[in-house]
Amino acid sequence: MEGQSFDPRDNREGALSILKNDIHTLIHLEQEQRCAAVEEKEHLAEYLSDISHQLKTPITSMLLMTELIAKAPEDKQKEFLLCMKKEVRHMEWLVTSLLKMAKLDSSVISFRTEKVRVQELLDAALKSIEVLLDIRNQRVVLRKDICVFCDRKWTVEALINLLKNASECSGEDSEIVVESGENPIYRWISVADAGEGLSKEQLSVLFRRYESSRKENGYGIGLPLALSIMRAQNGEIEVLPGGQGVGATFIMKFYK
């Protein structure tokens, strides 16, 4: 009752020993529930801190532009409004991503596994980044199409983040290659960018939240979100760093 360690078991036969064993089981369950409640409280505090920290920069920027916009000339006012619109979109994406990660970490999402072709996943993912690809004049090519067993909605979400990362790491007029295949252990989808590859330092923090971003407007949560989605489906993401003129390749593994 006081939360102290207590083991009444005596490893004997009889009704009293069975009762002692049941008491020990009850104590153990109560301790686990108490630890889970403490961890949940810590996770909640951590997410609130993360959201507050990540939103601070765009909010400060918008407040500054709001103060300047009244005294600015007309051309500058338009520029400020465009910047504010851009910051609002970043904030919307950030909050949405953080909430998705919170759901995944809390294991409150039920994944529905179904058979789906890689081409279908890719078509759905490209709808979210077609503007980004068009601005950079980049192409996405699927080399081989197979069927994988996964949750369609969440796998598309993971694929969007990998494609977005590949686009931002590749130059203009480049080609992003998507391949798929299978072996006796897993089926896979790979996304290869046309960048310069990853260094050992970049690889070590690649899936660490808020640390892996190399982009001006990045928050470093796209790749960790993709990894959380894959692991929640009993999958994994492997990274081939490339280098020396070869871009990095991210491999989504769906274990059989």
N, C-alpha and C positions, 0 to 999 in steps of 0.2 A: 504493500500500500504506500510505502514511503519511497518507492523507486530504488531501493537498495538491492544489490545482487543477493539472490537467495535460491538455493537448490535443495528442495526437500526430498528428492528421490533417493531410494535406498536399494534399488535393483533387486527387490525380493518379490515373492509371490503373495497373493492375497488381496482382499478388497482395499485395505488401508494403503498398500503400496500403489495400487491402481489410482486411488484418490490423490496420493502424493504426486504421481506422474501427471495427472490431469491439472493439478494446481500449478505445477511447473510449466506446463503448456500454456495455461492461462496467463501466467506471469510473463512468459516469453512473448506472447501475442500483444499484451498490453505495452510492453517495452518497445516492440516494433512499431506499433501505432503511434506511440509518443515520439519516437525518432522520425517517423514519416511526417508527422505534423510539424515538427521543428524544421525539417528539410523543406517542406512546402512553404513555410513562412519565409525561410531564407531565400528560396527561389523567387518568391513574389517580390521581396525587397530588392533582389538583384535585378529583376526585370524592370521594376519601376525606376531604379537608378539608371539602368541602361537607356531606357526611353527618355528619361529626363536629360541625360548627358548628350545623347545623340540629337535631340531636338533643339538643344540650346543654341548651337551655331546657326542653323537656318532661321530660327526665330529672331535672334539678335540681328542678323543680316536684314531681315524684313523690317524690323523696327527702325533700323537706321535709314533704310530707303524710304520708309513712310515719313520720317521727319524731313528728309531732303526733297521729297517729290513736290511739295508745295512751292518751294522757292526755285526749283529747277526749270530750265527752259523746256519748251515742248518736246524737242527731240530727246532730251534726257529723261523726261517723264515717261515716254514710251519705252525707253531702255530700262528704266527702273521697274515698270510694270511687267515687262517680259521677264526680268530677273526674279521678281516676286512670284510670278506664275510658275517659273521653273523650280523655285524653292518649295512652293506648296506641293508640287508634284513629287518632289523628292521626299518631303515629309510624309505624304500619303503612302508612298511605296515603303518607306522605312517603318512606319507604324504597322502596316499590314504584314510586313516580313517578321517583325518582332513578335506580333501576336501569333503568327503561324508557328514560330519557333517555340513559343511558350506552350502551345497546344501539343506540339510534338514531344517536348521535354516532359510534359505532364502525363503523357500516354493517354490522352482523352480522345484520340482520333481512332476510329475503326477503319482499317484499310480493307478495301474490297478487291481481291485479286481476280483479274480476268485476262483472257487471251486477247492481245492487241498487237497489231503490226507496228513496226518502228516508224514506217512512213506516216501512219495516222498520228503518232505521238509528235513527230517532227512537224507535220502540218499545223497541229494545234499550237505548238510552241512558237512557230515562226510568226503567227498572227500577232503575238505580243511584242516582237522585236523587229517587225518588218520596216518600221520607220527608221530605226537605228541602222539597219543594214542598208537601206536605201540612201541615207545620208552619206554613209561611208563607201557606197557602191561596192558592197561585199556580196559574195554568193555563198550559199550553203548547198553542198552537194552530198547526197546520200549514195554511198558506194554499194551497199548491200542491204536488202530488206528482209528481216525475219520476223517471227512472232515471239513476243516475250510475255511472261505472266507477271502482271503487276497491277497496282492501282492506277488507273488511267489518269485521273485528275492530278494526283500528287506527283506522279512520275513526270507529267508534262511540266509541272512547277519546277522540279529539279532540273529538267532539260533546259528550260528557259534560262535559268541561272548559269548553266554551263555555256550555253550559246552566247549569252550576254557577255560573259567573261571572255570567251573566245573572240567576240567581235571587238571588244575594247582593247584586247592585247594584240590584235592584228592591225595591219596598216590599211589604208584605203586601196580600193581595187584589188582586194585579196580574196582568197577562197578558203572557206571553213569546211573541213571534210568530216562528215559523219559516217561511221561504219557500224556494222553490227555482225554478230556471229555467235557461235556457241561451241562449247566443249563438254566433256562428260560431267563437269562440275557446275558450270554456270553459263547462262546466256549473257551477252554484253552489248552495250552501246557505247561507242567512243566518239569524242568530239575533239578534233585536232585543230588548233589555231595556226595562224601564219605569222606568229610573233618570233621573238628571239629566244624563247625557252625560259626556264626558271633556274635561278641559282640555288645553292644549298640553303642559304639563309631564307630565301623566299619560300622554298618548299617546306621548311620547318614550321612556318607560321601560316601556311596556306589555309588551313581550316580552323584557325583560331579567330574567334569573333573580334571584330573591330581592329584587327592588326594586319590582315592580309591584303587590304586594298592598296593598289598602286595607281588608282585613278583619282582625278581631281574631285569628282563628285561621288566617289564610292564610299561605302560605309563598312565594307569588310564583313558583310553578313550573307551575301548571296551564296558563296561556296559552302559555308557552314550549314546553311539551310538545306542545300542540296544533299549534303552528307547526312544530315539528320533524317531527311526523307528516305534515303536509301537504307540506312541502318534500321529505321522503323519497319521496313519491309523485309528485314533479314538480308539486306544487300550490302554493298560496299562501293566506294569510289577509289580507284587506283590512279595514280598520277605518274606519267612518264615525263620527266622534266624537259627533255629535248636539249637544245643548245647548239651552238655552232651552226646557225642558219636553219635549225629545225625547231618548229614550235612545240609547245607542250601539248600533251594528249591526256584527256580525262576519260577514264573508262568506268562506266556504270555497270556493276556486276549484279546480276539477278541469280542467286544460287538456286539450284534445282532441289 
